[in-house]
Every structure is written in C-alpha cells, then in structure tokens.
Amino acid sequence: MRRKGTILTVLLASLLFLTTGLRAGTASGPEPRTEAAPRAMTVHPVTGKIYFANKQNEITAFDADTKLTGRLNSGGVPVALEVHPVTGELYVLHRGKDVLTILDPTTGDTKSIQVGKDPVAMALNPITNTLYVANAGSNDVTVVAGDGSQPKTVNDPAAKSPSAITVNSGSNQIYVANSGSDNVTIIDGGDLTTRTMAVGRRPVAIGADAASRQVYVANAGSQDITVIDELAGTASTSPRIDDLEPVALTVDPHTGQAYVANGARRRVTVLTGASGSFRTIPTERAVYAVAVPPGARGPIYLTDESDEPMLLADGM
C-alpha cells in the first residue's frame, strides 16, 4: 500500500506508546549473521504482524493469530528490519550493501536509497515520519523521510562503529550505541545536533522507554547495562552480569522492562527499570532477536533454529 495524504494525528498519538520499544529487535551489533542464526526481526505495532529474516535469507511475514506465513524476497541478506505503522512498508538493510531498501510487502515493489558505508541498524520515529540508519563503516547516521526522500548525514566526531540505534518518539531523541568508542551519541531529532555520553565497553544493543524516559544500553565488552536518564542527563552502569553476552535489546512499553537477548549463551536478561534489578531466564535455544507485539503477554524471541518467533514463557 502507498502512503496518501498526511498521517492522521490521532493515529500517530496512539503509536507513540505502541512503537517505543518495538524497534530494538533490529538493534543488534554488527556481528556477521550466519545462515543458521537469523537476527533481524520487527513487529507491526498495530496489526501485530511479525517480520523476520529466515534461514533462507528471505523475509518471513508471520501472523501470530492465524499462524499463516508469507515469504518476501528483498534482494539480499537482511541484517535489519523496520516496518512503517501507517504505510506497512518494510525498511531493509542488507549485508554488504550500502543502501536502504523500501519494500512494499503487498506488491513486492522495492526502491533503494543510498546511505553510509556498512549500515547495520535503524530506527523509525513514526511521529515525525523519519528513519535513522546507523552506518558502522562510515561512522555516521543517515537520516531520511519515511518515503526515502530528503537524505541527510549526521556525524559525531567522537563516535566509532555505530552498532545499534533507538528512538524515543515522544521526546524526538535518537540514541546511537557506538561499539568502537564506548559511548552513545544522542541526536536531537529537531535540529540534528549531537552530544556524546560515555557508557560501558563495547555497547552493542540499545532500547528506549518513552514512559520513564530511560534508555538501556547493553555493553558486551564489560558485560553490564548502562541506564541513561533522559530527563536528568545522567548515566549509571550496573555491576557485571555473568551471563550477559548481548546481541539485541528491546523494552516492553507496557511494563517498562528491558529484555536482552544473549545469543549462544541461551539466556535472556530481564531488567526492571523502576528498581534497577535484573534476572536471567534460561532458553532452550540461542536467542538472537527479541520484540514485544501489541497485546502480548510478554516478549517474543527469534532463535537460531526456529521457523517462527516463540513466546518467551517467563515474559510476565
């Protein structure tokens, strides 16, 4: 379907709550994805339809209610996915391609937009209809309108190897985890100015909670989690977490809990924002992506062997 006219204000207001936290399933670090370990996943915040990269390097469209699936070919090996909540179009980043692909899942039509070098993650602000692409190879962020027009580049001289990105749609702040410089770039969505905040070693996953205005950063090098308080402008880091080997992070907008997928460790780390406490949930298989569909009892996860996303049993 193609976007016609302006986005309805009432619909966008409702998306403010639904979309924050659903984006981080695509915000894994720039580690090579093998055919046995699909990592890209996103959820439509209104319909609940789940899109993920399957083991055949295609995109599976999965309806959690009917269990019906469809296959989409985006023209490469997907490493990151986003879905527009109004148009339903998919945004796809591919391994080895310095372009953003916009895919219409109904018609299969695609168009390509040049971005920076080695794009690895992206985040959409549906309120402003703006997409942000983190480019690990060129150490910058490409900013485009929802239809792919008006491309701009944001540079932070202190940033090296951007690896994950998230948006707080309400405050219009964008957070970029830079795994090569141990910091987070904060971009003001209004004027695209930047500032930098130090976090733990090698941050590779990030997610924002719009309600509490807290941002969670999973640091693979120091095996800890940094929490950024957006209002106070401060950051605090947890003690070392033994089972933490993060590859993806998302925040449940209903509970404020952050879920960290730890890949081959077969663990999901759950952080409760209000108390700062955390716990670990064992999983039968390696978990490489995690997201929270609308109305779900908890997060879903994508494993290295499953052909469909699985509900995390201890999600409450």
C-alpha positions in Angstrom: 0.0 0.0 0.0 1.2 3.5 -0.7 1.0 6.4 1.6 -1.6 9.0 0.5 -2.1 12.3 2.2 -0.9 13.3 5.7 -0.7 10.9 8.6 -3.6 11.2 10.9 -2.8 13.0 14.2 -5.0 10.7 16.3 -3.3 7.6 14.9 0.2 8.9 15.4 -0.6 9.8 19.0 -1.7 6.3 19.7 1.5 5.0 18.1 3.7 7.0 20.5 3.1 4.4 23.2 2.9 1.3 21.0 6.0 1.8 18.9 8.7 2.7 21.5 10.5 -0.4 22.5 9.4 -2.5 19.5 12.3 -1.2 17.4 15.1 -2.7 19.3 14.7 -6.2 17.9 16.7 -4.9 14.9 19.3 -3.2 17.0 21.9 -6.0 17.3 25.6 -5.4 16.9 27.4 -5.6 13.6 28.5 -9.3 14.1 28.3 -11.4 11.0 25.0 -13.2 10.7 25.2 -16.9 9.6 22.5 -18.7 7.7 21.7 -20.7 10.9 21.3 -17.6 13.0 18.8 -15.0 11.7 18.8 -11.9 13.8 16.6 -9.3 12.1 13.0 -9.0 13.3 10.4 -6.3 13.6 6.7 -6.2 14.6 4.0 -4.0 13.2 2.8 -2.0 16.3 -0.9 -2.0 15.2 -1.5 -5.3 13.4 1.0 -7.3 15.4 2.3 -9.0 12.2 5.9 -10.2 12.7 8.6 -9.9 10.0 11.9 -11.7 10.4 14.9 -12.8 8.4 14.6 -16.6 7.9 17.4 -19.2 7.3 16.9 -18.9 3.6 17.9 -15.2 3.7 14.3 -14.2 2.8 11.8 -12.3 5.0 9.0 -14.3 6.6 5.8 -12.4 7.4 4.1 -14.2 10.3 0.6 -13.7 11.7 0.7 -14.7 15.3 -3.1 -15.2 15.4 -3.6 -17.3 12.3 -0.1 -18.8 12.2 -0.1 -18.0 8.5 3.2 -17.1 6.9 4.3 -15.5 3.7 7.8 -15.1 2.1 9.3 -11.9 0.8 12.5 -11.5 -1.2 14.1 -8.2 -0.6 17.1 -8.7 -2.8 19.9 -9.7 -0.4 20.7 -11.0 3.1 18.7 -8.9 5.6 20.6 -7.7 8.7 18.0 -5.2 10.0 14.3 -4.7 9.5 11.7 -1.9 10.3 8.1 -1.6 9.4 6.1 1.6 8.9 3.0 1.6 11.1 0.9 3.5 8.7 2.0 2.5 5.2 3.0 -1.0 6.1 6.2 -0.7 4.1 9.3 -2.6 5.2 12.7 -1.0 5.5 15.5 -3.5 5.0 19.3 -3.3 5.4 21.3 -6.0 3.6 24.7 -7.4 4.3 27.4 -5.9 2.0 25.1 -3.3 0.5 25.3 0.5 1.3 21.7 1.1 0.5 18.3 1.2 2.3 15.7 -0.9 0.6 12.0 0.1 1.0 9.8 -2.9 0.2 6.0 -2.9 -0.3 5.0 -6.3 1.2 1.8 -6.3 -0.8 3.2 -5.7 -4.3 6.8 -6.7 -3.8 7.9 -3.4 -5.3 11.2 -2.0 -4.0 13.2 1.1 -4.2 16.8 1.8 -2.9 18.2 4.8 -1.2 22.0 5.3 -0.8 23.1 5.5 2.8 26.5 5.4 4.5 29.0 2.6 4.5 28.1 -0.8 6.1 24.7 0.1 7.5 23.9 -2.3 10.4 20.8 -0.9 12.3 18.0 1.5 12.0 15.1 3.1 14.0 11.9 4.8 12.9 10.2 7.7 14.6 6.6 7.3 13.3 5.5 10.6 14.8 7.9 12.7 12.7 7.9 10.0 9.9 11.7 9.9 10.0 14.1 6.9 9.7 17.6 6.9 11.1 20.3 4.4 9.8 23.4 3.7 11.7 26.4 3.1 9.4 29.2 1.2 11.1 31.7 1.6 8.2 31.5 5.4 7.8 30.9 6.2 11.5 27.7 8.2 10.8 23.9 8.2 10.7 21.8 8.6 7.6 18.5 10.5 8.2 15.7 10.1 5.6 12.0 10.8 5.5 9.7 7.8 5.6 9.4 7.6 1.9 13.2 7.7 1.5 13.5 11.3 0.4 15.4 14.2 1.9 18.6 12.2 2.9 20.9 13.9 5.4 24.1 12.7 7.2 24.8 13.2 10.9 28.4 13.0 12.1 29.7 12.7 15.7 33.5 13.0 15.7 33.6 11.1 19.0 31.7 8.1 17.5 33.3 4.9 16.1 31.5 1.9 14.8 27.8 2.7 15.4 26.2 -0.7 16.1 22.7 -0.1 17.4 20.1 2.7 17.4 16.8 3.5 19.1 14.3 6.4 19.1 12.3 7.9 21.9 9.4 9.0 19.7 7.8 11.3 22.4 10.9 13.4 23.1 12.3 13.0 19.5 15.7 12.0 20.8 17.8 9.4 18.9 20.3 7.2 20.7 23.2 5.5 18.9 25.4 2.9 20.6 29.0 3.2 19.3 30.7 -0.1 19.9 34.1 1.2 18.8 34.3 4.2 21.1 32.4 3.0 24.2 29.8 5.8 24.1 26.3 6.8 22.9 25.6 9.6 20.5 22.4 11.5 21.4 20.8 13.2 18.4 18.2 15.9 18.7 15.6 15.0 16.1 14.6 18.6 15.7 17.9 20.2 14.6 20.1 17.1 14.3 22.7 18.4 16.8 24.6 15.8 18.8 26.2 15.2 22.1 28.0 12.1 23.5 27.7 10.2 26.7 30.1 7.6 28.0 28.8 4.1 28.7 30.3 0.6 29.3 32.8 -1.2 27.0 31.6 -2.1 23.5 27.9 -1.2 23.6 26.1 -3.3 21.0 22.3 -3.1 21.8 20.0 -0.3 22.9 16.4 0.5 23.6 14.3 3.4 25.0 11.3 3.5 27.3 9.1 6.5 26.5 7.1 6.5 29.7 10.1 6.6 32.1 12.4 8.4 29.6 15.1 5.9 30.3 17.4 4.4 27.7 19.0 0.9 28.3 22.4 0.1 26.8 23.8 -3.4 26.8 27.6 -3.4 26.8 29.2 -6.6 25.5 32.8 -5.7 26.5 32.2 -5.0 30.2 29.1 -7.4 30.5 26.9 -4.8 32.1 24.0 -2.5 31.3 24.1 1.3 31.3 20.8 3.2 32.1 20.6 6.7 30.7 18.1 9.1 32.4 16.9 11.4 29.6 15.5 14.0 32.0 18.5 14.2 34.3 21.0 13.8 31.6 22.9 11.2 33.6 24.0 7.6 33.2 24.6 4.8 35.6 26.0 1.3 35.0 25.1 -1.9 36.6 27.5 -4.4 38.2 28.9 -7.1 35.9 26.3 -9.6 34.8 27.9 -13.0 34.2 25.5 -14.4 31.6 25.4 -11.1 29.6 26.6 -11.5 26.0 24.2 -9.2 24.3 23.1 -9.3 20.7 19.7 -7.5 20.9 17.6 -5.5 23.3 14.0 -4.3 23.5 11.8 -2.5 26.0 8.3 -3.6 26.8 6.2 -0.3 26.7 3.5 -1.9 28.9 5.8 -2.8 31.8 9.0 -0.8 31.2 11.1 -4.0 31.5 14.1 -4.3 29.2 14.8 -7.7 27.6 18.3 -8.6 26.4 18.9 -11.5 24.0 22.3 -13.1 24.8 22.7 -15.3 21.7 24.6 -18.5 22.1 24.5 -18.2 25.9 20.9 -19.3 25.7 19.8 -16.7 28.2 17.5 -13.7 28.2 18.4 -11.0 30.8 15.4 -9.0 32.1 16.0 -5.6 33.7 13.3 -3.9 35.7 13.6 -0.2 35.2 11.9 1.1 38.3 14.1 -1.0 40.7 17.2 -1.5 38.6 17.1 -5.2 39.4 17.7 -7.9 36.8 17.1 -11.6 36.4 18.1 -14.2 33.9 15.7 -16.5 32.0 17.2 -19.7 30.5 16.1 -20.6 27.0 16.3 -24.0 25.2 17.9 -22.4 22.2 20.2 -19.5 21.3 18.2 -16.2 21.1 19.2 -13.6 18.6 16.3 -11.2 18.4 13.5 -10.1 20.8 10.4 -7.9 20.4 7.1 -7.1 22.1 4.0 -7.4 19.9 0.9 -5.3 20.9 -1.3 -7.1 23.3 1.2 -9.8 24.0 1.7 -11.3 27.5 5.4 -10.9 27.1 8.1 -10.7 24.5 8.7 -12.9 21.6 12.1 -14.2 20.6 13.8 -15.5 17.5 16.1 -18.4 17.9 18.8 -20.0 15.8 16.6 -22.9 14.8 13.0 -21.8 14.9 10.9 -21.3 11.8 8.7 -18.9 13.6 9.1 -16.5 16.6 8.4 -18.0 20.0 6.7 -16.6 23.0 9.0 -16.2 26.0 7.4 -18.4 28.7 8.6 -16.2 31.6 7.6 -12.9 29.9 5.3 -11.6 32.7 
